[in-house]
Amino acid sequence: MALNFLSFLLISLTIFGFSTIVESRSRARMYLTLQCRSAIYPELCVKTLLPYVAKTGLPSPQLLAHISLATCLSKARVTKTYLKMVAKKLNETKSFGDSEAIEECMYRINDGVDQITQSFKELQRMGKDGDENFVWHESNVQSWVSAALTDASTCIDGMIGDGIGRRERAMIKARFLNVKQLASNSLAMFSHFTTRYRASRGIKNP
């Protein structure tokens, strides 16, 4: 009898725990859907942020901007590593037909990683050195993330040569497109944070 009761208790606790997790994740998704509504790629925005929100609760707009930028930076670095691998392969096989496009993309991703890194560091400083510097930091982040977005677009538009295989070319475009979309969403999350921060502190629009 005691064993049956114990089994029933364990099953009940398991079901309750699972229900709580589902409810928490559903609440997190609803929260992110609201936060991501201004993004150009809202579904990607929710998908990107959901794993972090489900673990940490409902983060502030500033933390969402941090997470979004960090994710974009991570993808940009992975793309940079992949592009280096493709460039090395082209060099080994003496396939120079699309070398200019690869070199351009390499330059762009290097610049993009630098821009996003600067943006992430700048975001960390915001609100820590006085409201009088907030708008200046805001302008820097917007400029740098926008530059990274342009870098990604430039590579995608220029990847038209025949020096690399169709698969590699498609992979490069897909990776840069992902970076471009994440950068765009990062700008949306950042704008959402700065708008609310300025309103709460009475800081005029830039």
Disulfide bonds with the S-S distance in Angstrom:
Cys36-Cys45 2.06
Cys105-Cys155 1.90
